[in-house]
Structures are given as structure tokens and as C-alpha cells.
Amino acid sequence: PAPAITPAEDREPALLDRLKALLAAAAEGRVEAAGFDAEGQKESVPFLADFGGALLAAVGPVKRAVLLRDETAEGLRTRTHLVEFADKTMRWRLVTTAEGLVHGLYPVGEDD
């Protein structure tokens, strides 16, 4: 059996709501580049507009999501979430800048 998951205390639930909205939009083929910094526009936007969006459409809508880890380093905030979709549970990482722009949004493995 899979080990039990202990969610982290989420002191900023608005970021969890933002993650859910970003994932839902990407699943529908809507990725707004304006909310991403230069790195996010170069890496995450094309991923979410193509393979990532197709992946998200295939796994179905988000049923629930919890924060596993929240870290800040070198001006970037990195939040790792366990996201339960209709057909699969995955870990997704949301990296944001101090200004609130998305620096990265991508799935990660259990060891990441």
C-alpha cells in the first residue's frame, strides 16, 4: 500500500485555488501567458498548451488538492501539491515569483 500522505498547513489557500484554476484552464486549452514570468513563458506555457494540457484533459477535473510542501529560496516560492483528478492522482509543483507571477507549473514524481 502507498504511504499515508500528511498535508502541510496551508497558510495561503488562495495559491491552492490558483493552482486549481491554472490546471482547469490548461485542460481546456486556455493558458494565459501574461500570468507567467519570462522563464514560465518559455517553459511552462508551451508545455501546458501542448502535452500538459492534453494530459490534464485526459485525467479529468480536479476533485481535490492538498499542499505537501511550501518552500521559499532565491526569490522563488515552490509549492508541491498532491492533486486528485477524476481518473488519476498526481503531484504538481507551482513555482511563483515574489511578484506573484508563475515561474513554473509541472508534474513531479513522488521523490521530487
C-alpha positions in Angstrom: 0.0 0.0 0.0 1.0 3.6 -0.6 2.3 5.5 2.4 -0.1 7.9 4.1 0.1 11.5 2.9 0.3 14.2 5.5 -0.7 17.5 4.1 1.2 20.6 5.1 -0.5 23.5 6.8 -1.6 25.8 4.0 -1.2 29.4 5.2 -2.1 30.8 1.8 -5.1 28.8 0.4 -5.5 31.4 -2.4 -2.5 29.8 -4.1 -4.1 26.4 -4.0 -7.2 27.9 -5.7 -4.9 29.5 -8.2 -3.3 26.1 -8.9 -6.7 24.5 -9.5 -7.7 27.3 -11.8 -4.4 27.1 -13.8 -4.8 23.3 -14.2 -8.5 23.6 -15.2 -7.7 26.3 -17.8 -4.8 24.2 -19.3 -7.1 21.2 -19.5 -9.5 23.4 -21.6 -6.6 24.7 -23.8 -6.6 28.1 -22.2 -3.2 29.2 -20.9 -2.7 32.9 -20.2 0.9 33.7 -20.8 0.5 37.1 -19.1 0.4 35.4 -15.6 3.9 33.9 -16.2 7.4 35.4 -15.9 9.9 35.1 -18.8 11.0 31.6 -17.7 7.4 30.4 -17.2 6.5 31.7 -20.7 9.5 29.9 -22.2 9.0 26.6 -20.4 5.6 26.1 -18.7 3.3 27.9 -21.1 4.3 25.7 -24.2 4.2 22.6 -22.0 0.7 23.4 -20.7 -0.6 24.5 -24.1 0.5 21.1 -25.6 1.3 17.9 -23.8 0.5 19.2 -20.3 -2.9 20.3 -21.5 -3.7 17.0 -23.2 -2.5 15.2 -20.0 -4.8 17.3 -17.8 -7.8 16.8 -20.2 -7.2 13.1 -20.1 -7.1 12.8 -16.3 -10.3 14.7 -15.8 -11.2 17.6 -13.5 -9.6 18.3 -10.1 -11.6 16.6 -7.3 -9.3 17.8 -4.5 -5.8 19.1 -3.9 -3.7 19.4 -0.8 -0.4 21.2 -0.1 2.5 18.8 0.7 5.4 21.3 0.8 5.9 25.0 0.7 9.4 26.4 0.4 11.0 29.8 -0.5 14.5 30.1 -1.8 16.3 32.6 -4.1 13.2 34.7 -4.5 11.0 31.8 -5.7 8.2 30.1 -3.8 7.9 26.4 -4.6 4.7 24.6 -3.5 4.3 20.9 -4.2 0.7 19.6 -4.2 -1.0 16.3 -4.3 -3.8 16.7 -6.8 -6.6 14.1 -7.1 -8.1 14.3 -10.6 -11.2 12.3 -11.6 -9.0 9.5 -13.1 -5.6 9.8 -11.5 -3.7 11.3 -8.5 -0.5 13.2 -9.3 1.9 15.6 -7.7 2.1 19.1 -9.3 4.6 21.8 -8.5 3.7 25.5 -8.7 6.7 27.9 -8.5 5.9 31.6 -8.2 8.0 34.8 -8.1 7.8 37.4 -5.3 5.6 39.4 -7.6 3.1 36.5 -7.9 4.0 35.5 -11.5 4.2 31.8 -12.3 7.8 30.8 -12.8 6.9 27.1 -13.3 4.0 24.7 -13.3 4.6 21.0 -13.9 4.0 17.5 -12.6 6.7 15.9 -10.4 7.4 12.3 -9.2 7.0 11.2 -5.6 10.7 11.6 -5.0 10.8 15.2 -6.3 
